[in-house]
Amino acid sequence: MRLASKFRHFSIPGILDTLGTLSTLDTLSTLSTLNFRHLIVTIIHIY
């Protein structure tokens, strides 16, 4: 019973932390992709 309560206590914050990290990474990758596209478009417009 002690192990179960410990697991339940640690798993929920751990899952939330993992989700938060994943969403942050996803947001960063989306932003970098958008910036990359913006750079390409800008370079094309310059030429």
mmCIF file of the N, C-alpha and C atoms, coordinates in Angstrom:
data_MODEL
# 
_entry.id   MODEL 
# 
loop_
_atom_site.group_PDB 
_atom_site.id 
_atom_site.type_symbol 
_atom_site.label_atom_id 
_atom_site.label_alt_id 
_atom_site.label_comp_id 
_atom_site.label_asym_id 
_atom_site.label_entity_id 
_atom_site.label_seq_id 
_atom_site.pdbx_PDB_ins_code 
_atom_site.Cartn_x 
_atom_site.Cartn_y 
_atom_site.Cartn_z 
_atom_site.occupancy 
_atom_site.B_iso_or_equiv 
_atom_site.pdbx_formal_charge 
_atom_site.auth_seq_id 
_atom_site.auth_comp_id 
_atom_site.auth_asym_id 
_atom_site.auth_atom_id 
_atom_site.pdbx_PDB_model_num 
ATOM 1   N N  . MET A 1 1  ? 0.826  -1.211 0.000   1.00 0.00 ? 1  MET A N  1 
ATOM 2   C CA . MET A 1 1  ? 0.000  0.000  0.000   1.00 0.00 ? 1  MET A CA 1 
ATOM 3   C C  . MET A 1 1  ? 0.864  1.267  0.000   1.00 0.00 ? 1  MET A C  1 
ATOM 4   N N  . ARG A 1 2  ? 1.979  1.241  0.746   1.00 0.00 ? 2  ARG A N  1 
ATOM 5   C CA . ARG A 1 2  ? 2.855  2.411  0.789   1.00 0.00 ? 2  ARG A CA 1 
ATOM 6   C C  . ARG A 1 2  ? 3.438  2.712  -0.598  1.00 0.00 ? 2  ARG A C  1 
ATOM 7   N N  . LEU A 1 3  ? 3.891  1.667  -1.294  1.00 0.00 ? 3  LEU A N  1 
ATOM 8   C CA . LEU A 1 3  ? 4.457  1.847  -2.627  1.00 0.00 ? 3  LEU A CA 1 
ATOM 9   C C  . LEU A 1 3  ? 3.413  2.429  -3.583  1.00 0.00 ? 3  LEU A C  1 
ATOM 10  N N  . ALA A 1 4  ? 2.185  1.936  -3.475  1.00 0.00 ? 4  ALA A N  1 
ATOM 11  C CA . ALA A 1 4  ? 1.118  2.410  -4.360  1.00 0.00 ? 4  ALA A CA 1 
ATOM 12  C C  . ALA A 1 4  ? 0.859  3.898  -4.140  1.00 0.00 ? 4  ALA A C  1 
ATOM 13  N N  . SER A 1 5  ? 0.805  4.301  -2.856  1.00 0.00 ? 5  SER A N  1 
ATOM 14  C CA . SER A 1 5  ? 0.542  5.724  -2.577  1.00 0.00 ? 5  SER A CA 1 
ATOM 15  C C  . SER A 1 5  ? 1.709  6.591  -3.025  1.00 0.00 ? 5  SER A C  1 
ATOM 16  N N  . LYS A 1 6  ? 2.942  6.090  -2.845  1.00 0.00 ? 6  LYS A N  1 
ATOM 17  C CA . LYS A 1 6  ? 4.116  6.836  -3.309  1.00 0.00 ? 6  LYS A CA 1 
ATOM 18  C C  . LYS A 1 6  ? 4.082  6.983  -4.828  1.00 0.00 ? 6  LYS A C  1 
ATOM 19  N N  . PHE A 1 7  ? 3.754  5.882  -5.515  1.00 0.00 ? 7  PHE A N  1 
ATOM 20  C CA . PHE A 1 7  ? 3.712  5.903  -6.974  1.00 0.00 ? 7  PHE A CA 1 
ATOM 21  C C  . PHE A 1 7  ? 2.649  6.898  -7.448  1.00 0.00 ? 7  PHE A C  1 
ATOM 22  N N  . ARG A 1 8  ? 1.494  6.868  -6.795  1.00 0.00 ? 8  ARG A N  1 
ATOM 23  C CA . ARG A 1 8  ? 0.417  7.773  -7.181  1.00 0.00 ? 8  ARG A CA 1 
ATOM 24  C C  . ARG A 1 8  ? 0.831  9.225  -6.925  1.00 0.00 ? 8  ARG A C  1 
ATOM 25  N N  . HIS A 1 9  ? 1.557  9.434  -5.838  1.00 0.00 ? 9  HIS A N  1 
ATOM 26  C CA . HIS A 1 9  ? 1.991  10.796 -5.481  1.00 0.00 ? 9  HIS A CA 1 
ATOM 27  C C  . HIS A 1 9  ? 2.991  11.324 -6.507  1.00 0.00 ? 9  HIS A C  1 
ATOM 28  N N  . PHE A 1 10 ? 3.910  10.467 -6.956  1.00 0.00 ? 10 PHE A N  1 
ATOM 29  C CA . PHE A 1 10 ? 4.977  10.922 -7.855  1.00 0.00 ? 10 PHE A CA 1 
ATOM 30  C C  . PHE A 1 10 ? 4.565  10.903 -9.322  1.00 0.00 ? 10 PHE A C  1 
ATOM 31  N N  . SER A 1 11 ? 3.638  9.998  -9.686  1.00 0.00 ? 11 SER A N  1 
ATOM 32  C CA . SER A 1 11 ? 3.344  9.837  -11.109 1.00 0.00 ? 11 SER A CA 1 
ATOM 33  C C  . SER A 1 11 ? 2.592  11.033 -11.689 1.00 0.00 ? 11 SER A C  1 
ATOM 34  N N  . ILE A 1 12 ? 1.624  11.580 -10.944 1.00 0.00 ? 12 ILE A N  1 
ATOM 35  C CA . ILE A 1 12 ? 0.808  12.669 -11.493 1.00 0.00 ? 12 ILE A CA 1 
ATOM 36  C C  . ILE A 1 12 ? 1.658  13.919 -11.749 1.00 0.00 ? 12 ILE A C  1 
ATOM 37  N N  . PRO A 1 13 ? 2.445  14.440 -10.801 1.00 0.00 ? 13 PRO A N  1 
ATOM 38  C CA . PRO A 1 13 ? 3.309  15.589 -11.099 1.00 0.00 ? 13 PRO A CA 1 
ATOM 39  C C  . PRO A 1 13 ? 4.326  15.266 -12.192 1.00 0.00 ? 13 PRO A C  1 
ATOM 40  N N  . GLY A 1 14 ? 4.835  14.042 -12.200 1.00 0.00 ? 14 GLY A N  1 
ATOM 41  C CA . GLY A 1 14 ? 5.803  13.641 -13.224 1.00 0.00 ? 14 GLY A CA 1 
ATOM 42  C C  . GLY A 1 14 ? 5.189  13.692 -14.609 1.00 0.00 ? 14 GLY A C  1 
ATOM 43  N N  . ILE A 1 15 ? 3.940  13.185 -14.726 1.00 0.00 ? 15 ILE A N  1 
ATOM 44  C CA . ILE A 1 15 ? 3.241  13.213 -16.010 1.00 0.00 ? 15 ILE A CA 1 
ATOM 45  C C  . ILE A 1 15 ? 3.001  14.659 -16.432 1.00 0.00 ? 15 ILE A C  1 
ATOM 46  N N  . LEU A 1 16 ? 2.579  15.503 -15.488 1.00 0.00 ? 16 LEU A N  1 
ATOM 47  C CA . LEU A 1 16 ? 2.336  16.917 -15.804 1.00 0.00 ? 16 LEU A CA 1 
ATOM 48  C C  . LEU A 1 16 ? 3.620  17.598 -16.250 1.00 0.00 ? 16 LEU A C  1 
ATOM 49  N N  . ASP A 1 17 ? 4.733  17.312 -15.561 1.00 0.00 ? 17 ASP A N  1 
ATOM 50  C CA . ASP A 1 17 ? 6.028  17.888 -15.945 1.00 0.00 ? 17 ASP A CA 1 
ATOM 51  C C  . ASP A 1 17 ? 6.414  17.448 -17.353 1.00 0.00 ? 17 ASP A C  1 
ATOM 52  N N  . THR A 1 18 ? 6.211  16.153 -17.641 1.00 0.00 ? 18 THR A N  1 
ATOM 53  C CA . THR A 1 18 ? 6.549  15.622 -18.961 1.00 0.00 ? 18 THR A CA 1 
ATOM 54  C C  . THR A 1 18 ? 5.715  16.304 -20.032 1.00 0.00 ? 18 THR A C  1 
ATOM 55  N N  . LEU A 1 19 ? 4.397  16.440 -19.778 1.00 0.00 ? 19 LEU A N  1 
ATOM 56  C CA . LEU A 1 19 ? 3.515  17.101 -20.739 1.00 0.00 ? 19 LEU A CA 1 
ATOM 57  C C  . LEU A 1 19 ? 3.938  18.546 -20.941 1.00 0.00 ? 19 LEU A C  1 
ATOM 58  N N  . GLY A 1 20 ? 4.280  19.220 -19.847 1.00 0.00 ? 20 GLY A N  1 
ATOM 59  C CA . GLY A 1 20 ? 4.712  20.610 -19.937 1.00 0.00 ? 20 GLY A CA 1 
ATOM 60  C C  . GLY A 1 20 ? 5.979  20.745 -20.758 1.00 0.00 ? 20 GLY A C  1 
ATOM 61  N N  . THR A 1 21 ? 6.928  19.833 -20.529 1.00 0.00 ? 21 THR A N  1 
ATOM 62  C CA . THR A 1 21 ? 8.182  19.861 -21.283 1.00 0.00 ? 21 THR A CA 1 
ATOM 63  C C  . THR A 1 21 ? 7.916  19.604 -22.754 1.00 0.00 ? 21 THR A C  1 
ATOM 64  N N  . LEU A 1 22 ? 7.071  18.617 -23.050 1.00 0.00 ? 22 LEU A N  1 
ATOM 65  C CA . LEU A 1 22 ? 6.767  18.279 -24.438 1.00 0.00 ? 22 LEU A CA 1 
ATOM 66  C C  . LEU A 1 22 ? 6.088  19.440 -25.141 1.00 0.00 ? 22 LEU A C  1 
ATOM 67  N N  . SER A 1 23 ? 5.119  20.070 -24.465 1.00 0.00 ? 23 SER A N  1 
ATOM 68  C CA . SER A 1 23 ? 4.410  21.184 -25.105 1.00 0.00 ? 23 SER A CA 1 
ATOM 69  C C  . SER A 1 23 ? 5.352  22.362 -25.325 1.00 0.00 ? 23 SER A C  1 
ATOM 70  N N  . THR A 1 24 ? 6.288  22.574 -24.380 1.00 0.00 ? 24 THR A N  1 
ATOM 71  C CA . THR A 1 24 ? 7.265  23.654 -24.543 1.00 0.00 ? 24 THR A CA 1 
ATOM 72  C C  . THR A 1 24 ? 8.165  23.374 -25.738 1.00 0.00 ? 24 THR A C  1 
ATOM 73  N N  . LEU A 1 25 ? 8.642  22.131 -25.846 1.00 0.00 ? 25 LEU A N  1 
ATOM 74  C CA . LEU A 1 25 ? 9.498  21.762 -26.976 1.00 0.00 ? 25 LEU A CA 1 
ATOM 75  C C  . LEU A 1 25 ? 8.737  21.893 -28.282 1.00 0.00 ? 25 LEU A C  1 
ATOM 76  N N  . ASP A 1 26 ? 7.448  21.474 -28.272 1.00 0.00 ? 26 ASP A N  1 
ATOM 77  C CA . ASP A 1 26 ? 6.622  21.561 -29.471 1.00 0.00 ? 26 ASP A CA 1 
ATOM 78  C C  . ASP A 1 26 ? 6.464  23.019 -29.888 1.00 0.00 ? 26 ASP A C  1 
ATOM 79  N N  . THR A 1 27 ? 6.221  23.891 -28.900 1.00 0.00 ? 27 THR A N  1 
ATOM 80  C CA . THR A 1 27 ? 6.064  25.321 -29.188 1.00 0.00 ? 27 THR A CA 1 
ATOM 81  C C  . THR A 1 27 ? 7.360  25.891 -29.757 1.00 0.00 ? 27 THR A C  1 
ATOM 82  N N  . LEU A 1 28 ? 8.492  25.521 -29.152 1.00 0.00 ? 28 LEU A N  1 
ATOM 83  C CA . LEU A 1 28 ? 9.788  26.023 -29.630 1.00 0.00 ? 28 LEU A CA 1 
ATOM 84  C C  . LEU A 1 28 ? 10.074 25.558 -31.050 1.00 0.00 ? 28 LEU A C  1 
ATOM 85  N N  . SER A 1 29 ? 9.770  24.283 -31.341 1.00 0.00 ? 29 SER A N  1 
ATOM 86  C CA . SER A 1 29 ? 10.028 23.770 -32.686 1.00 0.00 ? 29 SER A CA 1 
ATOM 87  C C  . SER A 1 29 ? 9.127  24.449 -33.704 1.00 0.00 ? 29 SER A C  1 
ATOM 88  N N  . THR A 1 30 ? 7.876  24.723 -33.308 1.00 0.00 ? 30 THR A N  1 
ATOM 89  C CA . THR A 1 30 ? 6.947  25.425 -34.204 1.00 0.00 ? 30 THR A CA 1 
ATOM 90  C C  . THR A 1 30 ? 7.465  26.826 -34.489 1.00 0.00 ? 30 THR A C  1 
ATOM 91  N N  . LEU A 1 31 ? 7.917  27.518 -33.444 1.00 0.00 ? 31 LEU A N  1 
ATOM 92  C CA . LEU A 1 31 ? 8.448  28.875 -33.611 1.00 0.00 ? 31 LEU A CA 1 
ATOM 93  C C  . LEU A 1 31 ? 9.682  28.867 -34.502 1.00 0.00 ? 31 LEU A C  1 
ATOM 94  N N  . SER A 1 32 ? 10.578 27.927 -34.295 1.00 0.00 ? 32 SER A N  1 
ATOM 95  C CA . SER A 1 32 ? 11.795 27.876 -35.104 1.00 0.00 ? 32 SER A CA 1 
ATOM 96  C C  . SER A 1 32 ? 11.454 27.561 -36.554 1.00 0.00 ? 32 SER A C  1 
ATOM 97  N N  . THR A 1 33 ? 10.440 26.707 -36.779 1.00 0.00 ? 33 THR A N  1 
ATOM 98  C CA . THR A 1 33 ? 10.015 26.385 -38.142 1.00 0.00 ? 33 THR A CA 1 
ATOM 99  C C  . THR A 1 33 ? 9.451  27.623 -38.810 1.00 0.00 ? 33 THR A C  1 
ATOM 100 N N  . LEU A 1 34 ? 8.622  28.377 -38.061 1.00 0.00 ? 34 LEU A N  1 
ATOM 101 C CA . LEU A 1 34 ? 8.044  29.602 -38.612 1.00 0.00 ? 34 LEU A CA 1 
ATOM 102 C C  . LEU A 1 34 ? 9.138  30.611 -38.930 1.00 0.00 ? 34 LEU A C  1 
ATOM 103 N N  . ASN A 1 35 ? 10.115 30.764 -38.033 1.00 0.00 ? 35 ASN A N  1 
ATOM 104 C CA . ASN A 1 35 ? 11.226 31.692 -38.265 1.00 0.00 ? 35 ASN A CA 1 
ATOM 105 C C  . ASN A 1 35 ? 12.038 31.267 -39.489 1.00 0.00 ? 35 ASN A C  1 
ATOM 106 N N  . PHE A 1 36 ? 12.237 29.967 -39.633 1.00 0.00 ? 36 PHE A N  1 
ATOM 107 C CA . PHE A 1 36 ? 12.986 29.439 -40.763 1.00 0.00 ? 36 PHE A CA 1 
ATOM 108 C C  . PHE A 1 36 ? 12.258 29.762 -42.068 1.00 0.00 ? 36 PHE A C  1 
ATOM 109 N N  . ARG A 1 37 ? 10.935 29.540 -42.089 1.00 0.00 ? 37 ARG A N  1 
ATOM 110 C CA . ARG A 1 37 ? 10.140 29.860 -43.274 1.00 0.00 ? 37 ARG A CA 1 
ATOM 111 C C  . ARG A 1 37 ? 10.198 31.350 -43.560 1.00 0.00 ? 37 ARG A C  1 
ATOM 112 N N  . HIS A 1 38 ? 10.105 32.151 -42.525 1.00 0.00 ? 38 HIS A N  1 
ATOM 113 C CA . HIS A 1 38 ? 10.151 33.604 -42.679 1.00 0.00 ? 38 HIS A CA 1 
ATOM 114 C C  . HIS A 1 38 ? 11.488 34.026 -43.297 1.00 0.00 ? 38 HIS A C  1 
ATOM 115 N N  . LEU A 1 39 ? 12.581 33.402 -42.819 1.00 0.00 ? 39 LEU A N  1 
ATOM 116 C CA . LEU A 1 39 ? 13.905 33.699 -43.376 1.00 0.00 ? 39 LEU A CA 1 
ATOM 117 C C  . LEU A 1 39 ? 13.967 33.349 -44.857 1.00 0.00 ? 39 LEU A C  1 
ATOM 118 N N  . ILE A 1 40 ? 13.445 32.170 -45.209 1.00 0.00 ? 40 ILE A N  1 
ATOM 119 C CA . ILE A 1 40 ? 13.469 31.739 -46.610 1.00 0.00 ? 40 ILE A CA 1 
ATOM 120 C C  . ILE A 1 40 ? 12.679 32.714 -47.473 1.00 0.00 ? 40 ILE A C  1 
ATOM 121 N N  . VAL A 1 41 ? 11.475 33.076 -47.010 1.00 0.00 ? 41 VAL A N  1 
ATOM 122 C CA . VAL A 1 41 ? 10.641 34.013 -47.759 1.00 0.00 ? 41 VAL A CA 1 
ATOM 123 C C  . VAL A 1 41 ? 11.347 35.360 -47.919 1.00 0.00 ? 41 VAL A C  1 
ATOM 124 N N  . THR A 1 42 ? 11.973 35.835 -46.844 1.00 0.00 ? 42 THR A N  1 
ATOM 125 C CA . THR A 1 42 ? 12.701 37.110 -46.894 1.00 0.00 ? 42 THR A CA 1 
ATOM 126 C C  . THR A 1 42 ? 13.843 37.040 -47.899 1.00 0.00 ? 42 THR A C  1 
ATOM 127 N N  . ILE A 1 43 ? 14.599 35.946 -47.872 1.00 0.00 ? 43 ILE A N  1 
ATOM 128 C CA . ILE A 1 43 ? 15.722 35.783 -48.804 1.00 0.00 ? 43 ILE A CA 1 
ATOM 129 C C  . ILE A 1 43 ? 15.207 35.760 -50.241 1.00 0.00 ? 43 ILE A C  1 
ATOM 130 N N  . ILE A 1 44 ? 14.095 35.045 -50.474 1.00 0.00 ? 44 ILE A N  1 
ATOM 131 C CA . ILE A 1 44 ? 13.524 34.973 -51.823 1.00 0.00 ? 44 ILE A CA 1 
ATOM 132 C C  . ILE A 1 44 ? 13.096 36.363 -52.280 1.00 0.00 ? 44 ILE A C  1 
ATOM 133 N N  . HIS A 1 45 ? 12.493 37.136 -51.389 1.00 0.00 ? 45 HIS A N  1 
ATOM 134 C CA . HIS A 1 45 ? 12.043 38.486 -51.748 1.00 0.00 ? 45 HIS A CA 1 
ATOM 135 C C  . HIS A 1 45 ? 13.213 39.416 -52.047 1.00 0.00 ? 45 HIS A C  1 
ATOM 136 N N  . ILE A 1 46 ? 14.333 39.214 -51.346 1.00 0.00 ? 46 ILE A N  1 
ATOM 137 C CA . ILE A 1 46 ? 15.507 40.068 -51.573 1.00 0.00 ? 46 ILE A CA 1 
ATOM 138 C C  . ILE A 1 46 ? 16.045 39.826 -52.990 1.00 0.00 ? 46 ILE A C  1 
ATOM 139 N N  . TYR A 1 47 ? 16.067 38.547 -53.410 1.00 0.00 ? 47 TYR A N  1 
ATOM 140 C CA . TYR A 1 47 ? 16.647 38.238 -54.722 1.00 0.00 ? 47 TYR A CA 1 
ATOM 141 C C  . TYR A 1 47 ? 15.656 38.530 -55.788 1.00 0.00 ? 47 TYR A C  1 
# 
